Amino acid sequence: MLYGYDRNVYFYDANGRLVPNEVLKVWRQKQDAISEDERTATNASGNTYTYELPFRTLDREADMRQAYAHFEKLLKDEA
Protein backbone atom coordinates (compact mmCIF):
# COMPACT_ATOMS: atom_id res chain seq x y z
CA MET A 1 0.00 0.00 0.00
CA LEU A 2 2.72 2.49 0.98
CA TYR A 3 4.74 1.57 -2.10
CA GLY A 4 1.96 2.84 -4.38
CA TYR A 5 1.61 6.10 -2.49
CA ASP A 6 5.38 6.63 -2.30
CA ARG A 7 5.89 6.07 -6.03
CA ASN A 8 2.75 7.63 -7.51
CA VAL A 9 0.93 9.97 -5.14
CA TYR A 10 3.21 11.72 -2.66
CA PHE A 11 5.90 14.01 -4.05
CA TYR A 12 8.30 16.04 -1.92
CA ASP A 13 10.25 19.15 -2.85
CA ALA A 14 13.99 19.74 -2.40
CA ASN A 15 13.29 20.91 1.19
CA GLY A 16 11.37 17.75 2.10
CA ARG A 17 7.91 19.36 2.08
CA LEU A 18 4.94 17.44 0.72
CA VAL A 19 3.91 19.11 -2.55
CA PRO A 20 0.15 19.84 -2.71
CA ASN A 21 -1.98 18.40 -5.51
CA GLU A 22 -2.71 21.81 -7.06
CA VAL A 23 1.03 22.34 -7.65
CA LEU A 24 1.55 18.74 -8.80
CA LYS A 25 -1.19 19.06 -11.40
CA VAL A 26 0.61 21.97 -13.10
CA TRP A 27 4.04 20.33 -12.67
CA ARG A 28 2.87 17.13 -14.38
CA GLN A 29 1.91 19.20 -17.42
CA LYS A 30 4.92 21.52 -17.56
CA GLN A 31 7.57 19.45 -15.76
CA ASP A 32 10.57 21.59 -14.75
CA ALA A 33 9.35 24.55 -16.86
CA ILE A 34 6.91 25.38 -14.04
CA SER A 35 7.21 29.00 -12.84
CA GLU A 36 7.78 30.15 -9.27
CA ASP A 37 4.20 31.45 -9.06
CA GLU A 38 2.90 28.05 -10.13
CA ARG A 39 5.05 26.38 -7.46
CA THR A 40 3.62 28.64 -4.73
CA ALA A 41 0.56 27.59 -2.72
CA THR A 42 -1.20 28.59 0.50
CA ASN A 43 -2.31 25.83 2.87
CA ALA A 44 -5.46 25.69 5.02
CA SER A 45 -3.64 27.41 7.91
CA GLY A 46 -2.83 30.41 5.71
CA ASN A 47 0.88 29.64 5.32
CA THR A 48 2.29 30.29 1.85
CA TYR A 49 5.14 28.14 0.56
CA THR A 50 7.13 28.08 -2.65
CA TYR A 51 8.01 24.47 -3.40
CA GLU A 52 11.52 23.96 -4.74
CA LEU A 53 12.45 21.66 -7.61
CA PRO A 54 13.22 18.85 -8.02
CA PHE A 55 10.10 17.06 -6.86
CA ARG A 56 10.83 13.50 -5.75
CA THR A 57 9.07 10.45 -4.40
CA LEU A 58 10.21 8.37 -1.44
CA ASP A 59 12.17 5.15 -1.76
CA ARG A 60 11.74 3.52 1.65
CA GLU A 61 13.44 0.32 0.50
CA ALA A 62 16.64 2.17 -0.43
CA ASP A 63 16.51 4.14 2.82
CA MET A 64 16.19 0.93 4.85
CA ARG A 65 19.07 -0.74 2.94
CA GLN A 66 21.27 2.27 3.67
CA ALA A 67 20.30 2.31 7.36
CA TYR A 68 20.87 -1.45 7.67
CA ALA A 69 24.34 -1.17 6.12
CA HIS A 70 25.22 1.70 8.46
CA PHE A 71 24.14 -0.12 11.63
CA GLU A 72 25.69 -3.36 10.47
CA LYS A 73 29.01 -1.52 10.12
CA LEU A 74 28.64 0.04 13.57
CA LEU A 75 28.01 -3.36 15.15
CA LYS A 76 30.94 -4.91 13.29
CA ASP A 77 33.25 -2.10 14.45
CA GLU A 78 32.23 -2.62 18.09
CA ALA A 79 33.04 -6.34 18.02
C-alpha positions as a Markdown table, in Angstrom:
| # | Residue | x | y | z |
|---|---|---|---|---|
| 1 | Met | 0.0 | 0.0 | 0.0 |
| 2 | Leu | 2.7 | 2.5 | 1.0 |
| 3 | Tyr | 4.7 | 1.6 | -2.1 |
| 4 | Gly | 2.0 | 2.8 | -4.4 |
| 5 | Tyr | 1.6 | 6.1 | -2.5 |
| 6 | Asp | 5.4 | 6.6 | -2.3 |
| 7 | Arg | 5.9 | 6.1 | -6.0 |
| 8 | Asn | 2.7 | 7.6 | -7.5 |
| 9 | Val | 0.9 | 10.0 | -5.1 |
| 10 | Tyr | 3.2 | 11.7 | -2.7 |
| 11 | Phe | 5.9 | 14.0 | -4.1 |
| 12 | Tyr | 8.3 | 16.0 | -1.9 |
| 13 | Asp | 10.2 | 19.2 | -2.8 |
| 14 | Ala | 14.0 | 19.7 | -2.4 |
| 15 | Asn | 13.3 | 20.9 | 1.2 |
| 16 | Gly | 11.4 | 17.7 | 2.1 |
| 17 | Arg | 7.9 | 19.4 | 2.1 |
| 18 | Leu | 4.9 | 17.4 | 0.7 |
| 19 | Val | 3.9 | 19.1 | -2.6 |
| 20 | Pro | 0.1 | 19.8 | -2.7 |
| 21 | Asn | -2.0 | 18.4 | -5.5 |
| 22 | Glu | -2.7 | 21.8 | -7.1 |
| 23 | Val | 1.0 | 22.3 | -7.6 |
| 24 | Leu | 1.5 | 18.7 | -8.8 |
| 25 | Lys | -1.2 | 19.1 | -11.4 |
| 26 | Val | 0.6 | 22.0 | -13.1 |
| 27 | Trp | 4.0 | 20.3 | -12.7 |
| 28 | Arg | 2.9 | 17.1 | -14.4 |
| 29 | Gln | 1.9 | 19.2 | -17.4 |
| 30 | Lys | 4.9 | 21.5 | -17.6 |
| 31 | Gln | 7.6 | 19.5 | -15.8 |
| 32 | Asp | 10.6 | 21.6 | -14.7 |
| 33 | Ala | 9.3 | 24.6 | -16.9 |
| 34 | Ile | 6.9 | 25.4 | -14.0 |
| 35 | Ser | 7.2 | 29.0 | -12.8 |
| 36 | Glu | 7.8 | 30.1 | -9.3 |
| 37 | Asp | 4.2 | 31.4 | -9.1 |
| 38 | Glu | 2.9 | 28.1 | -10.1 |
| 39 | Arg | 5.0 | 26.4 | -7.5 |
| 40 | Thr | 3.6 | 28.6 | -4.7 |
| 41 | Ala | 0.6 | 27.6 | -2.7 |
| 42 | Thr | -1.2 | 28.6 | 0.5 |
| 43 | Asn | -2.3 | 25.8 | 2.9 |
| 44 | Ala | -5.5 | 25.7 | 5.0 |
| 45 | Ser | -3.6 | 27.4 | 7.9 |
| 46 | Gly | -2.8 | 30.4 | 5.7 |
| 47 | Asn | 0.9 | 29.6 | 5.3 |
| 48 | Thr | 2.3 | 30.3 | 1.9 |
| 49 | Tyr | 5.1 | 28.1 | 0.6 |
| 50 | Thr | 7.1 | 28.1 | -2.6 |
| 51 | Tyr | 8.0 | 24.5 | -3.4 |
| 52 | Glu | 11.5 | 24.0 | -4.7 |
| 53 | Leu | 12.4 | 21.7 | -7.6 |
| 54 | Pro | 13.2 | 18.8 | -8.0 |
| 55 | Phe | 10.1 | 17.1 | -6.9 |
| 56 | Arg | 10.8 | 13.5 | -5.7 |
| 57 | Thr | 9.1 | 10.4 | -4.4 |
| 58 | Leu | 10.2 | 8.4 | -1.4 |
| 59 | Asp | 12.2 | 5.2 | -1.8 |
| 60 | Arg | 11.7 | 3.5 | 1.6 |
| 61 | Glu | 13.4 | 0.3 | 0.5 |
| 62 | Ala | 16.6 | 2.2 | -0.4 |
| 63 | Asp | 16.5 | 4.1 | 2.8 |
| 64 | Met | 16.2 | 0.9 | 4.8 |
| 65 | Arg | 19.1 | -0.7 | 2.9 |
| 66 | Gln | 21.3 | 2.3 | 3.7 |
| 67 | Ala | 20.3 | 2.3 | 7.4 |
| 68 | Tyr | 20.9 | -1.5 | 7.7 |
| 69 | Ala | 24.3 | -1.2 | 6.1 |
| 70 | His | 25.2 | 1.7 | 8.5 |
| 71 | Phe | 24.1 | -0.1 | 11.6 |
| 72 | Glu | 25.7 | -3.4 | 10.5 |
| 73 | Lys | 29.0 | -1.5 | 10.1 |
| 74 | Leu | 28.6 | 0.0 | 13.6 |
| 75 | Leu | 28.0 | -3.4 | 15.2 |
| 76 | Lys | 30.9 | -4.9 | 13.3 |
| 77 | Asp | 33.3 | -2.1 | 14.4 |
| 78 | Glu | 32.2 | -2.6 | 18.1 |
| 79 | Ala | 33.0 | -6.3 | 18.0 |
